[in-house]
Amino acid sequence: MTGNSSQSKILKHRAWSDAEKARICAANNADLYQAVFRAHGLPDQRTNAFWSSDAIAPPYYSNMTTLDPDAMEEQLVEIGWLTDRLGRRPGFKDGFSRFNLVDKGFQLLFSASWIWAEPHKISARAPQEWVRIRDAAALQRWEHSWKESGSPTDADVFTLGLLSDPDIHIYGRWADDGFDAGCIVNRSPEAVGISNIFSLAGTPQVFRDAVSLATVAFSPDLPLVGYERGAALDEMTKLGFKPVGQLRIWLSDEGGM
C-alpha cells in the first residue's frame, strides 16, 4: 500500500502543468516569507492572489509576492495600499512576470526562473559535515557566513523563531569554527523549497548537497522547488531541475526594497 501511495503521488506530480507547478513554487516561497516575517514578529496577510506585509521588511525580502497570475487588478490595488502605508513603493515579487512597473516608479532588480524536480529524480544521500542549525550561537555563525557570501547587511535577517518552526530547516557545513556553506529548506503541503544556497568557496558541490538535504529533511514523495538564475540555475538544471515559469523582483526607484 505504501509503495502504491507513493507512486500515485509521483504520478499526480507528473500530471501538473508548468503553470500549476509555478503556482506551487510561488506558494512555497510565500510560506518562507511568512515564516521569516512572523519570526521577526511582523504582521502579514495572505489571500489567494498575494501575500503581503505593511511592515518594514527584513533585508532582501519584499513586502509582497503574487500567488495568482490572473489576479493583477487585485494585486495592483494592494501595491497602492502598501505604498500608502509604507510612504514609498514596496519591494514586490512578481511571481509570474505579469507586470511592467517602470512607469509606476519601480525598477527591475532581476528576473529568475521557478525550478522544479520530481522526487524520484533526486538522490536521498545525506551529505557529511552538514548539520541542522539548532541554537542561537550556530545561527549567528551561519548568518555571518551567509552575509560574507554576498548578502551584506548589518541587520539580523534570520531570527531564533525560525529554529522552532517545524517546516523550516536551516543547514550549514562545518569549517573550522564556523560554516563555509549553507542553505534553507522549507516544507509546504505540495512541495519542499530550497533557498539561500551559499558557498564561501564557490564550489558547485554545494547545490548537490543542498538538494540531498532537502530530500531527506521532509517527505521524499514531495517535489523540490525554488528559484534561481545564471550559474546557479545551470547547476540546478544539471541536478534534474527544470524551469517551470518566470518571476521578477521590482524595487522602488527611490532605492531599497
C-alpha positions as CSV (number, residue, x, y, z in Angstrom):
1,M,0.0,0.0,0.0
2,T,2.8,2.4,0.9
3,G,4.6,1.9,-2.4
4,N,1.4,2.3,-4.4
5,S,0.6,5.5,-2.4
6,S,4.0,7.0,-3.1
7,Q,3.7,6.1,-6.8
8,S,0.3,7.7,-7.0
9,K,1.7,10.9,-5.5
10,I,4.5,10.9,-8.1
11,L,2.1,10.4,-11.0
12,K,0.0,13.2,-9.7
13,H,3.0,15.5,-9.7
14,R,3.8,14.5,-13.3
15,A,0.2,15.4,-14.3
16,W,0.7,19.0,-13.2
17,S,1.2,21.6,-15.9
18,D,4.1,24.0,-15.8
19,A,1.6,26.8,-14.9
20,E,0.4,24.8,-11.9
21,K,3.9,24.0,-10.9
22,A,4.8,27.7,-10.9
23,R,1.8,28.4,-8.6
24,I,3.1,25.7,-6.2
25,C,6.6,27.3,-6.3
26,A,5.2,30.7,-5.6
27,A,3.1,29.4,-2.7
28,N,6.1,27.6,-1.2
29,N,8.2,30.8,-1.4
30,A,5.4,32.8,0.2
31,D,5.3,30.2,3.0
32,L,9.0,31.0,3.6
33,Y,8.3,34.8,3.6
34,Q,5.5,34.3,6.0
35,A,7.8,32.3,8.4
36,V,10.6,34.9,8.2
37,F,8.3,37.8,8.9
38,R,6.5,36.1,11.7
39,A,9.8,35.1,13.3
40,H,10.5,38.8,13.4
41,G,7.1,39.5,15.0
42,L,6.0,41.4,11.9
43,P,2.3,41.4,10.6
44,D,1.3,39.9,7.3
45,Q,-1.7,38.9,5.3
46,R,-2.5,36.3,2.7
47,T,-5.2,35.9,0.1
48,N,-5.5,33.6,-3.0
49,A,-4.0,36.5,-5.0
50,F,-1.0,37.6,-2.9
51,W,1.0,37.5,0.3
52,S,1.9,40.9,1.8
53,S,3.1,42.9,4.8
54,D,2.9,46.6,5.6
55,A,5.9,46.3,8.0
56,I,9.5,47.3,7.2
57,A,10.8,44.2,5.5
58,P,14.0,42.4,6.6
59,P,16.8,43.0,4.1
60,Y,16.5,41.1,0.8
61,Y,12.8,40.4,1.4
62,S,9.9,42.1,-0.4
63,N,6.7,43.4,1.0
64,M,4.5,41.5,-1.4
65,T,4.6,38.3,-3.5
66,T,2.0,37.3,-6.0
67,L,0.2,33.9,-5.9
68,D,-2.2,34.1,-8.9
69,P,-1.1,35.1,-12.4
70,D,-4.6,36.2,-13.3
71,A,-5.4,38.5,-10.3
72,M,-3.4,41.5,-11.5
73,E,-6.2,44.1,-10.7
74,E,-6.3,42.9,-7.1
75,Q,-2.6,42.9,-6.8
76,L,-2.3,46.5,-8.2
77,V,-4.8,47.6,-5.5
78,E,-2.6,46.0,-2.9
79,I,0.6,47.7,-4.3
80,G,-1.2,51.0,-4.0
81,W,-2.3,50.3,-0.4
82,L,1.2,49.2,0.6
83,T,2.6,52.4,-0.9
84,D,0.3,54.5,1.2
85,R,1.1,52.5,4.3
86,L,4.8,52.5,3.9
87,G,5.2,56.0,2.5
88,R,7.1,54.6,-0.5
89,R,6.7,51.9,-3.2
90,P,7.1,48.4,-1.8
91,G,9.6,45.8,-2.8
92,F,7.5,43.5,-5.0
93,K,8.0,39.9,-6.2
94,D,6.0,39.5,-9.4
95,G,5.7,35.7,-9.2
96,F,4.6,35.2,-12.8
97,S,6.3,38.1,-14.7
98,R,3.0,39.7,-15.5
99,F,3.8,43.3,-14.7
100,N,5.8,46.1,-16.2
101,L,6.1,48.7,-13.4
102,V,8.7,51.0,-14.8
103,D,6.1,53.7,-15.5
104,K,4.8,53.3,-11.9
105,G,8.1,54.3,-10.3
106,F,9.7,50.8,-10.0
107,Q,12.9,49.5,-11.3
108,L,13.6,45.8,-12.2
109,L,16.1,44.2,-9.9
110,F,16.3,40.9,-11.7
111,S,14.4,38.1,-13.4
112,A,14.7,34.4,-12.5
113,S,13.1,31.0,-13.1
114,W,11.0,28.9,-10.8
115,I,12.5,25.4,-10.8
116,W,11.0,22.0,-10.1
117,A,12.4,18.5,-9.7
118,E,10.3,15.4,-9.3
119,P,11.0,13.4,-6.1
120,H,12.2,10.3,-7.9
121,K,14.9,12.2,-9.8
122,I,16.8,13.2,-6.7
123,S,19.3,11.1,-4.6
124,A,18.5,10.9,-0.9
125,R,22.0,10.7,0.3
126,A,22.7,13.0,3.3
127,P,26.0,14.8,2.9
128,Q,28.6,14.6,5.6
129,E,29.8,17.6,7.6
130,W,26.5,19.3,7.3
131,V,24.4,20.0,10.4
132,R,21.0,21.5,11.1
133,I,21.2,24.9,12.9
134,R,19.5,24.5,16.3
135,D,20.7,27.3,18.6
136,A,21.4,31.0,18.7
137,A,25.2,30.7,18.5
138,A,25.2,28.4,15.5
139,L,22.6,30.7,13.8
140,Q,24.8,33.7,14.4
141,R,27.8,32.0,12.8
142,W,25.6,30.7,9.9
143,E,24.2,34.2,9.2
144,H,27.7,35.7,9.3
145,S,28.9,33.3,6.6
146,W,25.7,33.9,4.6
147,K,26.4,37.6,4.6
148,E,30.1,37.1,3.7
149,S,29.0,35.1,0.7
150,G,27.3,38.1,-1.0
151,S,24.4,39.3,1.2
152,P,25.9,42.1,3.2
153,T,23.7,43.8,5.8
154,D,24.1,45.0,9.4
155,A,20.6,43.6,10.3
156,D,19.8,40.1,11.5
157,V,17.7,38.6,8.8
158,F,17.1,35.1,10.3
159,T,15.9,35.0,13.9
160,L,15.6,32.4,16.5
161,G,11.9,31.9,15.9
162,L,12.7,30.1,12.6
163,L,14.5,27.4,14.5
164,S,11.4,26.3,16.3
165,D,9.3,26.2,13.1
166,P,8.8,22.6,12.2
167,D,8.5,23.5,8.5
168,I,11.9,25.3,8.3
169,H,15.3,23.7,8.4
170,I,18.5,25.7,8.2
171,Y,21.6,23.8,7.3
172,G,25.3,24.6,7.4
173,R,28.5,22.9,6.6
174,W,31.1,23.0,9.3
175,A,34.5,24.5,8.6
176,D,36.9,25.4,11.4
177,D,34.8,27.3,14.0
178,G,32.0,28.3,11.6
179,F,30.3,27.4,8.4
180,D,31.6,27.7,4.8
181,A,28.3,26.7,3.1
182,G,24.6,26.7,3.9
183,C,21.0,26.5,2.7
184,I,17.4,26.8,3.9
185,V,14.8,24.2,3.3
186,N,11.1,24.8,3.9
187,R,8.1,22.5,3.6
188,S,4.7,23.3,2.1
189,P,1.7,20.9,1.6
190,E,2.7,20.2,-2.0
191,A,6.4,20.8,-2.2
192,V,9.7,21.3,-0.4
193,G,11.6,24.5,-1.2
194,I,15.4,25.1,-1.3
195,S,16.7,28.7,-0.9
196,N,19.6,30.8,0.4
197,I,22.2,28.3,-1.0
198,F,25.7,29.7,-0.5
199,S,29.3,28.6,-0.5
200,L,32.2,30.8,0.6
201,A,34.5,28.7,-1.7
202,G,32.0,29.0,-4.6
203,T,32.1,25.2,-5.3
204,P,29.2,23.7,-7.3
205,Q,29.1,20.7,-4.9
206,V,27.0,22.9,-2.6
207,F,24.0,22.7,-4.9
208,R,24.1,18.9,-4.8
209,D,24.4,18.9,-1.1
210,A,21.5,21.3,-0.7
211,V,19.3,19.1,-2.8
212,S,20.3,16.0,-0.8
213,L,19.5,17.7,2.4
214,A,16.1,18.9,1.1
215,T,15.3,15.3,0.0
216,V,16.0,13.8,3.4
217,A,14.6,16.7,5.5
218,F,11.0,16.1,4.9
219,S,8.8,13.7,2.8
220,P,10.8,12.1,-0.1
221,D,7.5,12.0,-2.0
222,L,7.3,15.7,-2.4
223,P,8.8,17.6,-5.4
224,L,11.6,20.0,-4.8
225,V,11.2,23.6,-5.8
226,G,12.9,27.0,-5.7
227,Y,14.0,29.8,-8.0
228,E,17.4,30.5,-9.5
229,R,19.2,32.4,-12.3
230,G,22.5,32.5,-14.0
231,A,25.2,30.0,-13.0
232,A,23.0,28.7,-10.0
233,L,20.2,27.9,-12.4
234,D,22.7,26.0,-14.6
235,E,23.9,23.9,-11.6
236,M,20.3,23.1,-10.5
237,T,19.4,22.1,-14.1
238,K,22.3,19.6,-14.1
239,L,20.8,18.0,-10.9
240,G,17.4,17.4,-12.6
241,F,15.5,20.6,-12.0
242,K,13.5,22.2,-14.9
243,P,12.4,25.8,-15.3
244,V,8.6,26.0,-15.0
245,G,8.0,29.8,-15.0
246,Q,9.5,33.2,-14.7
247,L,9.4,35.8,-11.9
248,R,10.6,39.3,-11.5
249,I,11.8,41.3,-8.5
250,W,10.8,45.0,-8.5
251,L,12.2,47.7,-6.3
252,S,11.1,51.3,-5.7
253,D,13.1,53.7,-8.0
254,E,13.8,55.6,-4.8
255,G,16.2,52.8,-3.9
256,G,15.9,49.9,-1.4
257,M,13.3,47.2,-1.0
